[in-house]
């Protein structure tokens, strides 16, 4: 009995000593000597587990690889706290998501707080996009009035700069801001040109132009109406219902267009502006857009508005045309309308009609065909501009 007891005690002491030896050996093998450390950060996709990263987008899942991380209690990236779940924390890794909230204090650091109060930092950047303006509800807005810009990543604080004279920039007053909408008061001195949107995360120059005056093919400022079939009697300088945004405009005010109504038709001096369509637009129509501003007093919903252009005469307008199925209600405000020039170009090159580059310009027709509709609207600044 005594022999058996001594044997058991010997085995127990040997087991304890063996455990202590193994534990010490494991501690000795840790290059950090037991201190928490971050080795690197990687993506969590198994197929890309060897992809090491130094930045990630908002909400992206990441794996933090290191040593002695098991007692992590808080994880901060910039000044935003990430969510930690114990099931995703081990001694060698932490899996979490980059906070989606926009940081106020940008340190480009990752900070881990442990149970004993110890903290470690690691260089890490949240890849927050610079502002991305997509379009303006109206590219023509008078000074002192409110312009609406739509896009993404408009994170406060945001500044909007208009093109000024001699390459300068003129800042507008931001009066309302959402992540995808900016309302800005147009400053005095704003000139035609792109906008620049700035935030804490970068700046972007818009692809579109404010008061875009490139390649104007109809602005209705004409004084010589030679060759015009229809249009001169519809040109307005402003009414109680519609005020101008860029000088004179085409104004239609009809309760019923009837089966055939011609709003703007002719050649002659009309060609003087239509020859502003750049030659490259015919070589690469997919890279251009037909734009104009409209103001509808009542909704314009109709599938019989026909746009014709060609190198022949306005009489060819029955052979080919772009059929604009209008469905627009600007609520008596000016709004920019965009039509892909490729669609317009292809529609007018049918039925024997020829709509190819001509330095002398093109015959034009904008007419209504069909059962008739209420047409109470204004139109201005037709132009073919690069995308």
C-alpha positions in Angstrom: 0.0 0.0 0.0 2.8 2.4 0.9 4.6 1.5 -2.2 1.5 2.2 -4.4 1.0 5.6 -2.7 4.6 6.6 -3.2 4.3 5.6 -6.9 1.2 7.8 -7.3 2.8 10.8 -5.7 5.8 10.4 -8.0 3.6 10.3 -11.1 1.7 13.4 -9.9 4.9 15.4 -9.3 6.3 14.3 -12.6 3.1 15.4 -14.4 3.1 18.8 -12.8 6.7 19.4 -13.5 6.2 18.2 -17.1 3.3 20.7 -17.5 5.5 23.5 -16.1 8.3 22.6 -18.4 6.0 22.6 -21.4 4.5 26.0 -20.4 7.9 27.6 -19.9 9.0 26.2 -23.2 5.9 27.7 -25.0 6.5 31.1 -23.3 10.2 31.0 -24.3 9.1 30.3 -27.9 7.1 33.6 -28.1 9.2 36.2 -29.7 7.2 38.9 -27.9 7.9 37.3 -24.5 4.2 37.2 -23.7 3.4 40.8 -24.6 0.5 41.3 -27.1 1.6 42.3 -30.6 0.2 42.7 -34.1 2.1 41.1 -36.9 -0.1 42.1 -39.8 -3.7 42.4 -41.1 -5.2 40.4 -43.9 -8.5 39.8 -45.6 -10.7 36.9 -44.4 -11.5 35.2 -47.7 -9.8 31.8 -47.6 -8.7 32.0 -51.2 -6.9 35.3 -50.5 -5.6 34.6 -47.0 -2.1 35.6 -48.0 -3.3 39.1 -49.0 -1.9 41.4 -46.4 -3.5 44.9 -46.2 -2.7 48.2 -44.6 -6.1 49.7 -45.3 -9.7 48.6 -45.8 -13.1 50.0 -46.7 -15.9 50.8 -44.3 -17.7 47.7 -43.0 -15.0 45.4 -44.5 -14.2 42.2 -42.5 -10.6 41.9 -41.6 -8.4 39.4 -39.6 -5.7 40.9 -37.3 -2.9 38.4 -36.8 -0.4 38.5 -33.9 0.4 37.0 -30.6 -1.2 37.1 -27.1 -4.4 38.8 -28.4 -6.8 36.6 -26.4 -7.5 39.2 -23.7 -8.5 42.0 -26.2 -11.5 44.0 -24.9 -11.7 47.0 -27.2 -10.6 47.7 -30.8 -10.5 51.2 -32.1 -9.8 52.3 -35.7 -9.3 56.1 -35.8 -11.8 57.3 -33.2 -14.5 54.7 -34.0 -14.9 51.5 -32.0 -15.2 48.1 -33.8 -17.4 45.4 -32.5 -15.6 42.5 -30.8 -17.1 39.0 -30.3 -15.3 36.6 -28.0 -15.8 33.7 -30.4 -13.7 35.5 -33.0 -10.8 36.3 -30.6 -7.9 33.9 -30.1 -4.4 34.3 -28.9 -3.2 34.7 -32.5 -6.1 36.4 -34.3 -9.0 38.8 -34.0 -11.7 38.9 -36.7 -13.9 41.9 -36.9 -15.3 44.5 -39.2 -14.0 48.0 -39.9 -16.5 50.5 -38.4 -18.9 51.9 -40.9 -19.3 55.2 -39.2 -17.2 58.1 -40.5 -14.3 59.0 -38.2 -13.9 62.6 -36.9 -10.4 62.3 -35.7 -8.4 60.6 -38.4 -5.2 59.0 -36.9 -4.8 56.2 -39.4 -4.1 53.9 -36.4 -5.6 50.7 -35.1 -5.6 50.5 -31.3 -6.4 47.5 -29.1 -7.2 47.7 -25.4 -6.6 44.6 -23.3 -8.2 43.4 -20.0 -5.3 44.6 -17.9 -5.4 48.1 -19.5 -2.5 47.6 -21.8 -2.8 49.1 -25.3 -1.0 48.5 -28.6 -1.2 50.4 -31.9 -0.8 49.5 -35.5 -0.7 51.6 -38.6 -4.0 51.1 -40.5 -6.1 53.3 -42.8 -9.8 53.3 -43.4 -10.3 53.7 -47.1 -13.1 56.3 -47.2 -14.0 57.5 -50.7 -13.5 61.1 -51.7 -16.8 62.8 -52.8 -18.3 61.5 -56.0 -20.6 64.1 -57.7 -22.7 62.4 -60.3 -25.0 65.1 -61.7 -26.8 68.3 -60.9 -30.6 68.5 -61.0 -30.1 71.6 -63.1 -26.7 72.6 -64.5 -28.0 76.1 -65.0 -28.8 78.0 -61.8 -28.7 81.8 -61.3 -26.4 83.4 -58.7 -28.0 83.5 -55.2 -30.3 80.5 -56.0 -29.9 76.9 -54.7 -28.3 74.3 -56.9 -28.7 70.6 -56.1 -25.9 68.2 -56.6 -26.4 64.4 -56.4 -23.8 61.7 -55.9 -22.2 59.8 -53.1 -19.8 60.1 -50.1 -20.7 63.7 -49.2 -19.4 63.5 -45.6 -19.6 66.6 -43.5 -17.8 68.9 -43.6 -18.0 69.5 -47.4 -17.0 72.4 -49.5 -18.3 73.2 -53.0 -16.2 75.3 -55.3 -17.4 76.7 -58.6 -15.1 77.7 -61.5 -14.3 81.4 -61.4 -12.6 83.7 -63.7 -9.0 83.0 -64.9 -8.9 79.5 -63.4 -9.9 80.6 -59.9 -12.4 78.9 -57.6 -15.4 80.5 -56.0 -16.9 78.8 -52.9 -20.6 78.3 -52.6 -22.5 78.2 -49.3 -23.7 74.6 -48.5 -27.2 75.0 -47.1 -28.1 71.4 -46.7 -26.1 68.2 -46.7 -26.9 64.5 -47.0 -24.5 61.7 -47.8 -25.8 61.7 -51.4 -27.2 65.2 -51.8 -25.7 68.7 -51.5 -27.8 71.9 -51.8 -25.5 74.8 -52.4 -26.1 78.5 -53.0 -24.6 79.6 -56.2 -22.0 82.4 -55.5 -21.6 85.6 -57.5 -18.7 85.1 -60.0 -19.5 81.5 -60.8 -18.6 80.8 -64.4 -19.1 77.8 -66.8 -16.9 74.9 -65.8 -16.6 71.9 -63.5 -17.3 71.9 -59.8 -14.8 70.8 -57.1 -16.2 69.0 -54.1 -13.9 68.7 -51.1 -14.2 66.7 -47.8 -11.8 65.4 -45.2 -11.3 62.4 -47.4 -10.2 64.0 -50.6 -11.6 66.2 -53.4 -13.1 65.5 -56.8 -13.6 67.6 -59.9 -17.0 66.9 -61.5 -17.2 65.4 -65.0 -20.2 67.6 -65.7 -20.0 71.4 -66.1 -22.0 74.0 -64.3 -23.6 76.3 -66.9 -22.2 74.1 -69.6 -21.6 76.2 -72.7 -19.7 73.6 -74.7 -21.1 72.7 -78.1 -24.4 74.6 -77.8 -26.6 73.7 -80.8 -29.7 75.8 -79.7 -29.8 78.5 -77.1 -32.7 80.6 -78.6 -30.7 83.9 -78.5 -31.2 84.2 -82.2 -32.1 87.4 -84.0 -31.9 86.1 -87.6 -34.5 83.5 -88.3 -33.7 82.9 -92.0 -34.7 79.3 -92.9 -36.7 78.7 -89.8 -40.0 77.0 -90.4 -41.3 77.2 -86.9 -39.9 78.4 -83.6 -39.5 82.2 -83.6 -43.0 82.8 -82.2 -42.3 80.5 -79.3 -39.1 82.2 -78.1 -39.6 83.9 -74.7 -37.5 86.2 -72.4 -39.5 85.1 -69.4 -43.1 84.9 -68.2 -44.9 84.9 -64.8 -44.8 81.1 -65.0 -41.2 80.6 -66.0 -38.2 82.8 -65.4 -35.0 82.5 -67.5 -31.8 80.7 -66.3 -29.8 81.6 -69.4 -31.3 84.4 -71.5 -34.2 83.5 -73.9 -35.7 80.1 -74.1 -38.3 78.1 -76.2 -41.7 78.3 -74.5 -44.6 76.1 -75.5 -48.0 76.7 -73.9 -50.6 74.5 -75.4 -53.5 72.7 -73.9 -53.5 70.2 -76.8 -50.8 69.7 -79.4 -53.2 67.9 -81.7 -52.2 65.3 -84.2 -49.2 67.3 -85.5 -47.4 70.2 -83.9 -44.0 71.7 -84.9 -42.2 73.5 -82.1 -38.7 74.1 -83.6 -38.1 73.3 -87.2 -35.8 74.6 -89.9 -32.3 74.9 -91.5 -30.8 78.2 -92.6 -29.4 80.0 -89.6 -30.3 77.0 -87.3 -27.3 75.3 -88.9 -25.1 78.0 -87.6 -25.2 76.5 -84.1 -25.8 72.8 -84.9 -22.4 72.7 -86.6 -21.0 73.0 -83.0 -21.5 69.2 -82.6 -17.9 68.0 -82.5 -16.7 65.6 -85.2 -15.6 63.2 -82.5 -19.2 62.8 -81.4 -19.9 61.1 -84.8 -16.8 58.9 -84.6 -17.5 58.0 -80.9 -21.2 58.7 -80.2 -21.1 56.5 -77.1 -18.8 59.1 -75.4 -21.3 62.0 -75.7 -24.7 63.1 -74.3 -27.4 65.3 -75.7 -28.4 67.6 -72.8 -30.8 70.5 -72.4 -32.8 72.2 -69.6 -36.5 71.8 -69.2 -39.1 73.5 -67.0 -42.6 71.8 -67.1 -45.5 73.8 -65.7 -47.6 70.7 -65.9 -46.2 67.1 -66.3 -45.2 66.2 -69.9 -46.0 62.5 -70.5 -46.0 61.6 -74.1 -44.5 59.1 -76.5 -44.8 61.1 -79.7 -42.1 63.8 -79.4 -39.8 63.4 -82.4 -36.2 64.8 -82.6 -34.8 65.0 -86.1 -31.4 66.0 -87.4 -29.9 65.4 -90.8 -27.7 66.7 -93.5 -30.7 67.1 -95.8 -33.7 69.3 -95.3 -36.3 69.5 -92.5 -38.6 67.8 -95.0 -36.7 64.5 -94.3 -38.0 64.4 -90.7 -40.5 61.7 -91.6 -37.7 59.3 -92.7 -35.9 59.1 -89.4 -36.0 60.6 -85.9 -35.3 60.0 -82.3 -38.7 59.3 -80.6 -38.5 60.8 -77.2 -41.0 59.2 -74.8 -41.1 62.0 -72.4 -42.1 61.3 -68.8 -41.0 64.4 -67.0 -42.4 66.6 -64.2 -40.0 69.2 -63.0 -42.7 70.9 -60.9 -42.1 74.2 -62.5 -38.4 74.2 -61.9 -35.5 74.0 -64.3 -34.0 70.5 -64.7 -31.3 69.1 -66.9 -32.4 66.3 -69.2 -29.8 63.8 -70.7 -30.2 61.6 -73.7 -27.4 59.3 -74.8 -26.1 60.7 -78.0 -25.5 57.2 -79.4 -29.2 56.5 -79.3 -30.0 59.9 -80.9 -27.3 59.3 -83.6 -28.4 55.8 -84.5 -32.1 56.7 -84.6 -31.5 59.5 -87.1 -29.4 57.3 -89.4 -32.3 55.2 -90.7 -34.8 55.3 -93.5 -32.3 56.8 -95.9 -31.6 59.8 -93.6 -28.0 60.9 -93.4 -26.8 62.2 -90.0 -23.1 62.2 -90.3 -20.5 64.8 -89.6 -21.1 67.9 -91.6 -19.1 71.1 -90.9 -22.0 73.1 -92.3 -24.5 71.9 -89.7 -27.8 70.1 -89.8 -31.5 70.6 -90.4 -33.6 70.2 -87.3 -37.1 69.3 -86.3 -38.7 69.0 -82.8 -42.3 68.1 -83.4 -45.2 66.3 -81.7 -47.1 63.5 -83.5 -50.1 61.5 -82.4 -53.3 62.0 -80.5 -52.1 65.2 -78.9 -51.1 66.1 -75.4 -51.0 69.1 -73.0 -47.6 70.7 -73.6 -46.7 73.5 -71.1 -43.0 73.7 -70.8 -39.8 75.6 -71.6 -36.6 74.3 -73.1 -33.1 75.9 -73.3 -29.4 75.2 -74.0 -29.4 72.1 -76.2 -25.9 70.8 -76.4 -23.8 67.7 -77.2 -21.2 67.3 -74.5 -18.6 64.7 -73.6 -19.6 62.2 -70.9 
